[in-house]
């Protein structure tokens, strides 16, 4: 029970997030209206994604510093969960775009898909997808772990220009970007009031804890596989 408290907390926070996210009142901002509820899912999943990628990045550095194979397993597991969160965040973001920016901006779906923030996010996810393809191309365990660790560091570094820097430089409709519409929500007092914050921050913690939980399960499975291979040999 002492070791499982954070798992119970994750479930409670996500139940709270889903219940409050769909049922509690939200501010009626221009353009967004009820779609602002997606903030509890799209943005919070991306927070969790970044945390998973940071942990994976740290373990890749630890592997290169120590050559301990267990760190490669940790890095791979956290990167895989982070990629899944990234795909979910991208999907919820794309859906949000189609029901907010398209009707108001009179844009076609093709034009919306050219949105710099979406393109940058897609590039970042493809870079991480290549990480798993790269891993599968090696049969030598040590070489695979070493090359994967170096590439994982590169993938993490590329997150920042792809998602945070380039979209701001070229102009984007996304919050925080030059020329973005004031009706789009951002993490400031004008766009997210106190009633949303009491759901938003628990949602970030809940999605992150769930992601860590899934990653630890993957790690345990991989370690069991490694033990079985050693005993078989």
N, C-alpha and C positions, 0 to 999 in steps of 0.2 A: 504493500500500500504506500509506503514511504517513497518508493521509487516510481510509482505511477501517478503521483499527485498532479504532475504537469500534464499528463495525458488526459486526466479527468478535467483539468482546467481548460485544456484545448477544446474538448467536447462541449463544455458548458459555455465557453466564450462563443463558439460557432453557433450553438443553438440560440444564444442571445442575439448574435449578429443577424442571423437569418430571420428570427422572429421580429426583432425591432426594425431591421432593415426593410421589411416588407409592410409592417403594420404601423409603425410610428409616423407621425406627421413630419414632413420635410419642408424646407423653405421653397416657395414657388419662384424660382429664379427665371428670368426670361430665357426662352428657347428650351431650357432643360425640363422644367416642371417635374413630373414624377420620375423621369429617367435619372435624376440626381442620385437615386437609391443605388445606382450602379457603382457609386463611389466606394461603397462598402465591399465591393467584390473586385472590380477592375483595378483600382488603385492599391487596395490592400494586398491583392495577389502579387502585384508587381513589387511591393515592399518585401514580401516573402521571397520572391524570386531573387532580388538583390542580396538578401541575407544569405540565401542558399549558395549563390555564386561567390560571395565573399568567403564563406566557410570553405568551399571547394578550392578557392584560390589559395587560402592559407595552408590547406593540407597538401596542395601541389608543391608549395615552397618547402614545407616540412619534409616531403618525400625527397626532393632534390638535395636537401641538406643532410638527410640521414640514410637515404636508400632503403628505408623500411617499407616493405610492400603494403603493409596495412594502411599506410597513409594514402596510397594510390586507390585503394578500395574506398576509403572515406571520400576522397576527392571525386571519384566517379559517381558515387551514390548521391552526394549532395548536388553535383552538377546535373544529374538526371532529373532529380526532383525540381530543381530550379528551372530546367528547361520546360518541364510540364507546366509549372506555374506561369512561365513566360508565354506559352501557347494559350493557356486559359486567359491570361491577361490581355493578350493580343486579340483573341476572339471576342471577349467582352468589350474591349475598346472599339473594335471594328463595328460591332453591333450598335454601340453607343453613337458612333459617328453617323451611321445611316439614318438614325431617327432624330438626330439633333441638327447637325450641320447641313445635311442634304436638303431637308424641306425648307430651311430658312435661307440657305445660300443658293438654292436652285442649282445644285450641283448634281451631276450624274454620278453613278456608282464608280465609274472609271476615274472621274476626277477626284473623288474622295480617296480612292486607293492610291493616288499620287501624293497624298498628304505626307510631308517629310517625316513626321513622327512615326507614322505607320511603316514607312519604308525603312527608316532607321531601325525600328524594332524588329522588322522582318530580317534585316541583314544580321543583326545581333543573334537572333535565334538560329539563323542558318550557319553562322560561325560556330555556335555551340553544337549544332547537329553534325557539323563536319568533325567535331571532336570525337564523337562516338563512332563515326565512319573510320576515322584515323585509327582508333584503338583496334577496330576489328581487322585492320590490314596487317597487324603484326602477330606473329606466332610466338616469338620470344618474349617471355614475361617481363624480363628486366628492361629490354629495349622498349617495349610497349609502354611500360610505366614511365620511363624517362622521357620519351618523346611526347607522351600524352600530358605529362606535367608541364613541360615547356609550352606546349600548345594551349593548355588550359590557362596559363598565365597570360598568354597573348590574347585569348578569347575574352578574358576578364578586362584587360586593358582596353580592348576595342569596344566594350560596352559603353564607355563614356562618350567617345565621339559619335557613336552610332545613335545613341538614345538621348543624350543630354546636351551635347555641344552643337553638332551640325544642324539639327532641327531648329535650334534657336538662332543660328546664324543666317539660315536661308529663309526664315519666316514660316510660321506654322499657325494653324488655328488652335493648337493645343494650349491649355492654360500655361501661363508663364512665358510664352513666346511673343516676340514682337508682332503686333497686329492681331493678337488673339482677341476674341470677343469676350467682353466682361461678363457675359452670361454663363461662361464655362467655369466650372468649379475649380478652385485651387486651394491650397492649404493656407488660407489667410482669413482674417476675421470678417471680411466682407462677403466671402463666398461660402463659408462653412460656419454655421452658428453653433451655439453650445449644445443644442439638442442633437446635432449630428456628431459632434466630437465625442460624446459619451458612447456612441456606437462605433465610430471610426477607429479610435485607438484600441479598444478591445478587439475589434475585427482584425487589425494588423497583428496583434499578439496571437489571436486564435489561429489565423491562417499560417503564421510562422511556426507555431508549436505543432500544428498538424503536419506541416512539411518536414520538420525535424523528426517527428514520430515516424513518418513514412521512410525517411532517409535511414534512420536507425534500424528499421526492419530490413531494409535492403542490405545494410551493412552486415547484419546478423546472418542473413541468408548467404551472402557472399563468403563470409568467414566459415560457415558450415560447409560450403562447397569446397573451399580450399582445404579444410581438414579432411574431408572425404577423399580428395584427390591424393593427399599426402599418405593416408592410410592405404589407399588402393595401390600406390606405388611401392 
